[in-house]
Amino acid sequence: MDKHFKFTNSVVGLPLFFVLFLWFVYWLEIRYGFDFDTNGILPRTASGLQGIIFSPFIHSDINHLYNNSIPLMALLAALRFFYAKQSFYVITFGILFSGILTWIIGRESYHIGASGLIYVLVSFIFFKGLLTKYYRLIALSLTVIVLYGGMLWYVFPEVDNTISWEGHLAGLVTGFLLSLIYKAPEYKKVIKYDWEQPDFDPLEDKFMQRFDENGNFVNLPIAEEAEDPESRSSYYTTSFPVNYEISVNEKNESKPES
């Protein structure tokens, strides 16, 4: 397994706890007759600001809750496993920023449900994988877009008036912005060779100079060193006087024969 990815109990515990909490809130609503819909986002009203925090935990019926539960389980587990350091920031600020944007652009109706958070997760995982250029995360991005790419249609108005397309669009935009804000330096490729440097110039590289424009191997021309006439002159001349003395070796003189 890749050293960057470490399985912990939170990979299962986080999505399980989150989804169970959604079902608990819905159980409270039907068990005691509460109407939590009015705690959702009501755009451009002071009372609707509470929905920025509460709306992801409120659902209109069991089908609405069920349809959000399965994607949340899968996406939260993927987020926690592949982006452990960024996961809590993405969830927290994803809820806040998508809720604020929904409050700004939404229709005059109560917007509820965790679908906005789902769009945050899909958007973040998809774009972050492409930005990191790490092959496993790119594969995850492609998997997410294959499984949930059809959700893209529901960010446009008039597709289905019963859903909050504004919340979906807000989640999509928020996820993209978070993918730009939160870096993942642990997945940055380690530079091993000079040619991987961003300022690498092949014309200055000694190895690349051994190839011509057609890719053929060639020998570099032998560089001839320019001879400095002054240095040559100084090698043979000197300003000090030199006196030579000639001595005769007496041992080499011939001796008379006896």
C-alpha positions in Angstrom: 0.0 0.0 0.0 1.2 3.5 -0.7 3.0 5.0 2.2 0.9 8.2 1.9 -2.3 6.4 2.6 -2.9 5.0 6.1 -6.1 3.3 7.1 -7.4 4.3 10.5 -10.6 3.7 12.4 -11.7 7.3 11.5 -12.0 6.2 7.8 -15.0 4.2 8.8 -16.0 6.0 12.0 -16.3 9.5 10.6 -18.8 8.8 7.8 -20.7 6.3 10.0 -21.0 8.8 12.8 -22.1 11.6 10.4 -24.7 9.6 8.7 -26.1 8.1 11.9 -26.4 11.6 13.3 -28.5 12.6 10.2 -30.8 9.6 10.9 -31.0 10.5 14.6 -32.1 14.0 13.7 -34.8 12.7 11.4 -35.9 10.2 14.1 -36.3 13.1 16.5 -38.4 14.9 14.0 -40.9 12.1 13.3 -40.9 10.8 16.8 -41.8 14.0 18.6 -43.5 15.8 15.7 -40.9 18.5 15.2 -40.7 20.5 12.0 -37.1 21.3 11.5 -37.7 22.6 7.9 -38.0 26.1 9.3 -34.4 25.8 10.6 -33.1 25.5 7.0 -31.6 28.2 4.9 -34.0 31.0 4.0 -32.1 33.2 1.6 -31.4 36.8 2.5 -33.2 36.8 5.8 -31.7 37.1 9.3 -33.6 34.1 10.5 -32.4 32.0 7.6 -28.7 32.4 8.6 -29.2 29.6 11.2 -29.7 27.2 8.3 -26.1 27.7 7.2 -25.2 25.3 10.1 -28.4 23.3 10.5 -29.6 22.7 7.0 -27.2 19.8 6.2 -28.7 17.8 9.0 -32.4 18.3 8.1 -34.2 16.2 5.5 -37.8 16.4 4.2 -38.5 12.7 4.1 -36.9 9.3 4.3 -36.2 9.1 0.6 -34.4 12.4 0.7 -32.3 11.1 3.7 -31.6 7.7 2.1 -30.5 9.2 -1.2 -28.0 11.4 0.6 -26.8 8.8 3.1 -25.1 6.4 0.6 -23.0 9.1 -1.2 -22.0 10.6 2.1 -20.7 7.3 3.4 -18.6 6.7 0.3 -17.3 10.2 -0.2 -16.5 10.9 3.5 -14.6 7.6 3.7 -12.6 8.5 0.6 -11.9 12.0 1.8 -10.7 10.8 5.2 -8.5 8.1 3.7 -6.9 10.0 0.8 -6.9 13.5 2.3 -6.7 12.9 6.1 -4.9 16.2 6.9 -7.4 18.3 4.9 -10.6 16.3 5.7 -12.0 18.2 8.7 -11.3 21.6 7.1 -13.1 20.5 4.0 -16.1 19.3 5.9 -16.3 22.3 8.2 -15.7 25.1 5.7 -17.5 23.2 3.0 -20.7 23.4 5.1 -20.2 27.0 6.0 -19.2 28.4 2.6 -21.7 26.5 0.6 -24.4 27.5 3.1 -23.4 31.2 2.9 -23.4 31.1 -0.9 -26.8 29.4 -0.9 -28.1 32.0 1.4 -27.0 34.7 -1.1 -28.2 33.2 -4.4 -31.0 30.9 -3.3 -34.7 31.2 -4.0 -37.1 32.4 -1.3 -37.7 29.0 0.1 -36.2 26.8 2.8 -33.2 24.9 1.6 -32.4 21.8 3.5 -30.4 18.5 3.1 -26.9 17.3 3.0 -26.7 17.4 -0.9 -24.8 20.6 -0.8 -22.0 18.9 1.3 -22.1 16.0 -1.2 -21.3 18.4 -4.0 -18.5 19.9 -2.0 -17.0 16.5 -1.5 -17.4 15.5 -5.2 -15.9 18.8 -6.4 -13.0 18.8 -3.9 -12.0 15.2 -4.6 -12.2 15.5 -8.3 -10.3 18.8 -8.7 -7.8 18.1 -6.0 -6.8 14.8 -7.6 -6.1 16.6 -10.9 -4.2 19.4 -9.2 -1.9 17.1 -7.3 -1.0 15.1 -10.5 -0.5 12.1 -8.3 -1.6 9.0 -10.2 -3.6 7.3 -7.4 -5.5 10.6 -6.7 -6.1 11.1 -10.4 -7.6 7.6 -10.5 -9.8 8.5 -7.6 -10.9 11.7 -9.4 -11.9 9.6 -12.4 -13.8 7.1 -10.2 -15.7 9.9 -8.6 -16.7 11.5 -11.9 -17.8 8.2 -13.3 -20.0 7.5 -10.2 -21.3 10.9 -9.6 -20.8 12.8 -12.8 -24.5 12.7 -13.5 -25.0 15.0 -10.5 -23.7 17.9 -12.6 -27.1 18.4 -14.3 -28.6 19.3 -11.0 -26.6 22.5 -10.6 -28.7 24.1 -13.4 -32.1 25.7 -12.8 -35.3 24.3 -14.1 -34.0 20.7 -14.2 -36.0 19.8 -11.1 -37.8 22.5 -9.2 -38.2 20.3 -6.2 -34.5 20.3 -5.5 -32.2 23.1 -4.4 -30.0 23.6 -7.5 -28.6 26.7 -5.7 -27.3 24.5 -2.9 -25.8 22.1 -5.4 -24.1 24.9 -7.3 -22.8 26.5 -4.1 -21.3 23.1 -3.1 -19.7 22.6 -6.4 -18.1 26.1 -6.4 -17.0 25.7 -2.7 -15.4 22.3 -3.3 -13.4 23.7 -6.2 -12.2 26.7 -4.2 -11.2 24.5 -1.3 -9.2 22.3 -3.6 -7.2 25.5 -4.5 -6.8 26.7 -0.9 -5.8 23.5 0.9 -2.5 22.2 -0.5 -1.3 18.6 -0.3 2.5 18.9 -0.2 2.8 15.3 0.9 1.8 14.2 -2.6 4.3 16.5 -4.4 6.7 14.7 -6.6 10.3 14.6 -5.3 12.7 16.0 -7.8 15.5 13.6 -8.4 17.1 14.8 -11.7 18.2 18.1 -13.0 15.9 17.9 -16.0 12.9 17.8 -13.6 13.7 21.3 -12.4 11.3 24.0 -13.6 14.2 26.2 -14.8 16.1 23.4 -16.6 17.6 24.5 -19.9 18.5 21.6 -22.2 20.8 23.9 -24.2 23.1 24.3 -21.2 23.0 20.6 -20.2 26.2 18.7 -21.1 24.4 15.5 -21.8 21.7 17.0 -24.0 24.5 18.8 -26.0 25.6 15.4 -27.3 22.5 15.1 -29.4 21.7 17.1 -32.6 18.3 18.4 -33.6 17.3 15.0 -35.0 18.2 13.2 -31.8 21.4 11.7 -33.2 24.4 11.2 -30.9 27.3 13.5 -31.8 30.7 14.2 -30.3 31.3 17.6 -28.9 34.0 19.6 -30.7 37.3 19.8 -28.9 37.7 23.2 -27.4 41.1 24.7 -28.1 42.5 26.8 -25.4 43.5 30.3 -26.5 47.2 30.8 -25.9 48.1 33.9 -24.0 51.2 35.4 -25.5 52.1 37.3 -22.3 52.0 34.1 -20.2 54.2 32.3 -22.8 56.7 35.1 -22.8 56.9 35.2 -19.1 57.6 31.5 -19.0 61.0 31.9 -21.0 62.2 35.2 -19.8 63.2 36.7 -16.5 64.4 40.0 -15.2 67.1 38.5 -13.0 70.6 38.2 -14.3 72.0 34.7 -14.8 75.8 33.9 -14.6 77.0 30.6 -15.9 80.3 29.0 -14.7 82.1 26.1 -16.5 83.9 23.6 -14.4 86.2 20.8 -15.6 85.8 17.3 -14.2 89.4 16.2 -13.4 88.5 12.6 -13.1 87.7 12.3 -16.7 91.2 13.5 -17.8 93.2 10.9 -19.5 96.2 9.4 -17.6 99.5 8.4 -19.3 100.2 4.8 -20.0 102.9 3.0 -18.0 
